[in-house]
Amino acid sequence: MLVENPLGTIIFRAGLAALAALAAALHAIAAAPMQTTSEAAGEEIVVTGTRLQPIKVDYRLRGALMTACIPRDAQQDRDAVAAICDLIQDCALKGRRAKPELSACVADRLARKHRRDP
């Protein structure tokens, strides 16, 4: 989900790295051998996970050129922040510089990327 505030900050509710980690975990679960009920009866099931954190960046454009794209929180995943900044730059280069157009472009690109990734 994409949210934009008036200060030019774009917030993404699902980090790309977190989605990749979730996909890897689901793949590992699917590849695990199945146990019969009698084998699994004495074992504990432990589920661990992380809450997805929003990716928040402040950006500045001068025309189609991005002059700044800075994460709001230094603890954010650097790869996810870089991917979001790249999407913002690509959309700006395609002429979508007004905030509503830029937000829609970035949200569309993210949705298309997630439809392609298994």
Secondary structure in CASP SS format (residue, H / E / C, confidence):
PFRMAT SS
TARGET T0000
AUTHOR 0000-0000-0000
METHOD secondary structure of the structure
MODEL  1
M C 1.00
L E 1.00
V E 1.00
E E 1.00
N C 1.00
P C 1.00
L C 1.00
G C 1.00
T E 1.00
I E 1.00
I E 1.00
F E 1.00
R C 1.00
A C 1.00
G C 1.00
L H 1.00
A H 1.00
A H 1.00
L H 1.00
A H 1.00
A H 1.00
L H 1.00
A H 1.00
A H 1.00
A H 1.00
L H 1.00
H H 1.00
A H 1.00
I H 1.00
A H 1.00
A H 1.00
A C 1.00
P C 1.00
M C 1.00
Q C 1.00
T C 1.00
T H 1.00
S H 1.00
E H 1.00
A H 1.00
A C 1.00
G C 1.00
E C 1.00
E C 1.00
I C 1.00
V C 1.00
V C 1.00
T C 1.00
G C 1.00
T C 1.00
R C 1.00
L C 1.00
Q C 1.00
P C 1.00
I E 1.00
K E 1.00
V E 1.00
D E 1.00
Y E 1.00
R E 1.00
L E 1.00
R E 1.00
G C 1.00
A C 1.00
L E 1.00
M E 1.00
T E 1.00
A E 1.00
C E 1.00
I E 1.00
P E 1.00
R C 1.00
D C 1.00
A C 1.00
Q C 1.00
Q C 1.00
D C 1.00
R H 1.00
D H 1.00
A H 1.00
V H 1.00
A H 1.00
A H 1.00
I H 1.00
C H 1.00
D H 1.00
L H 1.00
I H 1.00
Q H 1.00
D H 1.00
C H 1.00
A H 1.00
L H 1.00
K C 1.00
G C 1.00
R C 1.00
R C 1.00
A C 1.00
K H 1.00
P H 1.00
E H 1.00
L H 1.00
S H 1.00
A H 1.00
C H 1.00
V H 1.00
A H 1.00
D H 1.00
R H 1.00
L H 1.00
A H 1.00
R H 1.00
K H 1.00
H H 1.00
R H 1.00
R H 1.00
D C 1.00
P C 1.00
END
